């Protein structure tokens, strides 16, 4: 198969991670980790703080809520500003088209012919 090769190339051997022969290694590792966890002391539940869920209806005086409301109102004003600028540009383009349609460019064209 390989004529001009002095050393035969390495062959690929597929080994699945899910074969039963590898389960022994994994079970040993699992037992090791479980033993380490069993040696550690259990966390004290007295020091843990309970999770407080804030109601959406109750007003909050936190700085985060204030910043978030300010950010939302700023985004609304930015959208309004962009809409006003876009409408002004559309109006200017419409007026420009009307001016071009009603203007007489014959003087300009004659000047270009005579030049």
N, C-alpha and C positions, 0 to 999 in steps of 0.2 A: 504494500500500500504506500509506504513512504520510501521511495527509492534512494534519493540523494541525501537522506538525513542520517547522520551517523548515530545520533541518540534518538531513541523513540520518544515522541512527545508524551507529556503527561496526559493521562486519561482522566476524564471527568467522571466522578462517582457521586451520584445523587444520594444524599442521606436526609431523609425527612426528619423534622424535629418531633414528629408525632409518632414515631415508631416505638414499639414497646421496649426495645433495648435501651432507649434513652430515658425511660420513665424512672429507672433506679436513681439516676443522677438527680433528676428533678425532685423525686420524693426525699432524697437525702437533704437536698438544699431546703426544701420546705420544712422538714423536721428541724433543721438548724435554725431557721428563722423563727419558727414557733417556739423553740427553746429560748432563744434570745428575748422574744417578746414576753415569755412567761417569767423570766428573771427580772424584767423591769417592773418597778412598782406601778400600781394602777393610778391613773390621774385622779386627783382629789376633785370631787364634784362640788365641794363647798366654795372653791375659789372661782368657779366658772360663773360668769354673769348670764342671766337669762336673755334670750333674744327679745327685743322690744319691737313690735310691729307698729309703725305709725299709721294712723288713719288718714286717708286722703281728705276727709271732711274737716279734720281738725287743723287749724292754722298752726304752722310751725314757725318759730322765731330763729331757726338756724341760719347761719350765714350761707350754707350751701343752697338752701331753697331760695334765698334772696338773689344769689348770683344766677341761679338757674332761671328765675323769672326775668331778671334783667337781660339775660342772654336771649330768651325767647322773644321778649319785646323788641330787642335790638334787631333780631332776625326779621321780625314782622315789618319794622320800619325800613329795613334794607330792601325787602321785597317791594314795598310800596314805592320807595324811591326809584328802584329799577323800572317799575311799571310806569311811573310818571315820565322818566327819561325816555323810555321806549315810545310812549304815546306822543311825546313832544317831537321826537325824531320822525315818526310816521307823519305827523301833521306838517312838519317842515318839508318833507319829501313830497307830500300831496300839494302843498302850496307851490313848491318849485316846479312840479309838473304842470300845474295850472298856468304859472307865469310863462313857462316855455311854450305852451300851446297858444297862448294869447299874444305873445310877442311877435313882432315883425323883424325877422333877421335879414330882410332883403338888402338893407344898407351894408351889413357886414359881408354878405355874399358878393355884392357888387364891388366892394373895396378889395376883396380877395381876387376878383376877376381882373381888376385894373392893375393890380400890383405886379 
